[in-house]
Amino acid sequence: MEDDDAIFNRAFLDDVDCDKPVGCWSIQQSSDYTTAIIRNNVWKGYTAFHKKETQEHGCIYVGDGMKNGNLCFMI
């Protein structure tokens, strides 16, 4: 857990745009443009959402806990 690659490390509240490697997050919007959907490309299975102009948000991780080591080849 002390390793920087740990899913639950101490810097978990850092800004998404500061995460490395660049491109490790995918951001999409819903078809009605009211909800932002964020997915992590390093830890496959983590998804979060936020509904525009509300406090409605949530996240879920449904994955195998294996880090995607091929991300640099996917970007």
PAGU-57004 format. One line per field, with one value per residue (C-alpha): x, y, z; residue in three letters; residue number from 1; chain. Coordinates in Angstrom, 1 decimal, padded with zeros to 4 digits. Each point is the difference from the previous one (the first is absolute). Example, Ala and Ser with C-alpha at 12.3 -4.5 7.8 and 13.67 -1.06 7.14 Angstrom:
BEGIN
xx [012.3,001.4]
yy [-004.5,003.4]
zz [007.8,-000.7]
type [ALA,SER]
seq [1,2]
mol [A,A]
END
This chain:
BEGIN
xx [000.0,003.0,000.8,-001.0,-001.9,-002.4,-003.6,-000.6,003.0,000.3,-000.3,-003.4,-001.4,002.4,-001.4,-000.8,001.9,003.2,-000.1,002.7,000.3,-001.9,-003.0,-000.7,-003.5,-002.8,-002.7,-003.3,-003.4,-003.4,-002.1,-002.1,003.1,-001.0,002.4,003.8,001.3,003.6,001.9,003.5,002.0,002.8,-002.3,-002.6,-003.4,000.0,-002.8,-001.4,-002.8,-001.2,-003.3,000.3,-001.2,-000.9,001.7,-000.8,003.1,001.3,002.7,000.6,003.0,-000.8,003.4,002.6,002.5,002.5,001.8,-000.2,003.7,-000.7,-001.5,003.1,-000.6,-003.8,000.3]
yy [000.0,002.4,-000.4,002.8,-002.4,-001.0,000.8,001.6,002.2,003.2,002.3,-001.1,003.5,001.4,001.7,-002.3,002.2,-000.5,-003.8,-001.7,-001.3,002.6,-001.7,-002.3,001.4,000.0,002.6,-000.2,001.7,-001.5,000.5,002.7,001.9,-000.1,-002.6,-000.4,-003.6,-000.6,-003.3,-001.0,-001.6,-001.2,-001.7,-001.5,-000.3,003.4,002.3,003.2,002.4,003.5,001.5,003.7,002.7,-002.5,-001.8,-003.3,-002.1,-003.5,-002.5,-003.7,-002.3,-003.4,-001.3,-002.6,002.3,-000.5,003.2,000.5,000.0,000.5,003.5,001.7,-002.2,000.8,003.8]
zz [000.0,000.4,-003.7,-002.3,-002.2,002.9,-000.8,003.3,000.6,002.0,-003.0,-001.1,000.1,-002.6,-003.1,-003.0,-002.4,002.1,-000.3,-002.0,-002.6,-001.9,-001.5,002.9,000.4,-002.6,000.4,-001.9,000.3,-000.2,-003.2,001.7,001.2,003.7,001.3,-000.1,000.1,000.9,-000.4,001.1,-002.7,002.3,002.5,-002.3,001.6,001.8,-001.2,001.6,-001.0,000.9,-001.0,-001.1,002.4,002.7,002.8,-001.5,-000.6,000.6,-000.9,-000.2,-000.4,-001.6,-001.0,000.6,001.8,-002.8,-001.2,-003.8,-000.9,-003.7,000.2,-001.6,-003.1,000.0,000.0]
type [MET,GLU,ASP,ASP,ASP,ALA,ILE,PHE,ASN,ARG,ALA,PHE,LEU,ASP,ASP,VAL,ASP,CYS,ASP,LYS,PRO,VAL,GLY,CYS,TRP,SER,ILE,GLN,GLN,SER,SER,ASP,TYR,THR,THR,ALA,ILE,ILE,ARG,ASN,ASN,VAL,TRP,LYS,GLY,TYR,THR,ALA,PHE,HIS,LYS,LYS,GLU,THR,GLN,GLU,HIS,GLY,CYS,ILE,TYR,VAL,GLY,ASP,GLY,MET,LYS,ASN,GLY,ASN,LEU,CYS,PHE,MET,ILE]
seq [1,2,3,4,5,6,7,8,9,10,11,12,13,14,15,16,17,18,19,20,21,22,23,24,25,26,27,28,29,30,31,32,33,34,35,36,37,38,39,40,41,42,43,44,45,46,47,48,49,50,51,52,53,54,55,56,57,58,59,60,61,62,63,64,65,66,67,68,69,70,71,72,73,74,75]
mol [A,A,A,A,A,A,A,A,A,A,A,A,A,A,A,A,A,A,A,A,A,A,A,A,A,A,A,A,A,A,A,A,A,A,A,A,A,A,A,A,A,A,A,A,A,A,A,A,A,A,A,A,A,A,A,A,A,A,A,A,A,A,A,A,A,A,A,A,A,A,A,A,A,A,A]
END
